[in-house]
Amino acid sequence: MSQETHSVVVQLIGYEYRFTCQPSERDELLEAAHYLNEQMGEIRNHGKHLSLEAIAVMTALNLSHDLLRQQRQAADAEAIISRQVRDLLQRVDAVL
């Protein structure tokens, strides 16, 4: 059973793009497009003579960098939490 798709139009630094998505994904797609438009706009404002391709590549690189940093931070936090849970379990075992 296939789910119906909807067409969604988004604006990215003055250019219009049309996408299809599941109705349940529409709001997230629009939110992502809004965020991407802001990020691309910031890069365009810092280098007004950049091509659309250069803006897109620089934005993708910045977003990839942010994602990787957040993934590392999440992994570090998970390791700390795991170590703390292990320490607490050892303390509980020692008391019992």
N, C-alpha and C positions, 0 to 999 in steps of 0.2 A: 504494500500500500504506500504510494508515494504521497508526500505532503506537498501541498501547493506552495509555489514560490511567489514572491512579490518583487517588483522592480522598485529600486530605491535610487534616487538621484542625490548625489552629494557634490558639494563645491569644495575644491581644494585649490587654494590661492588663485581664485578667479577662473578655474577650469571646471567644467561640469563632467562628472563621471557617473555612469549608470551601472548598478550592480543588481544582481538578483540574490535573494536570501529567503530563508524560511521566515514566516511571520513572527515567530518567537525570537528571532535574531535581529529583527529590524532596529529596535532601540539601541542595542549594543553596537550595531554597525554604525548608526548615526552618531553615537557617542564617540566611537573610535575615529570616525571621519572628522568630527569636530576637533578632537585632540590633535590629530594629524595635521589638520589645517592650521591650528595654532602653532605647532612646532615648525611647519614649513614656512609659515609667515614670519616667525622670528628669524629664521635663517635668511630668508629673502631680504628682510629689513637690514640685516648686517652686511649683506653682500648684494647690493641692488643689481649688479651686472651679471649675476649668476644665471645660467640656463636653468630651465625647468628640471632637466635631468640632473644637473649638479645639486640643485636644491633637494631633489628627491633622494639622491644617494647620500648626501650629508645628513639628511633627516633620518634615513634608515640606519645609518651608522650610529648616530646619536641614540636612537631608540634601542638598537641592539646593545650598545654599551650599557645603557640604563638597565635593560632587562638582565644582562649577565651579572651586573653588580648586585641587583636585587636577588637574583638566584643564589649568588655566593653568600649574601647576607642571610638569606633564609636558611641555607645549608649550615652556616655557622651557628645561627640561633638554634636550629634543630639539634646540632651536636652538643651545644651547651645544655639544652633542656634534657637531652638523653643522658648526659653525664650527671646532671642534678638528680634525675629520677633514679638512676642507678645508685648514686650515693645514698639517697633516701631509702631505697629498698635495702641496701646493705645495713643501714642504721636500724631499720625496722627488724630485719633478720637478727641483728646482734641483740636487740632488746628481747626478742622472743626466744 
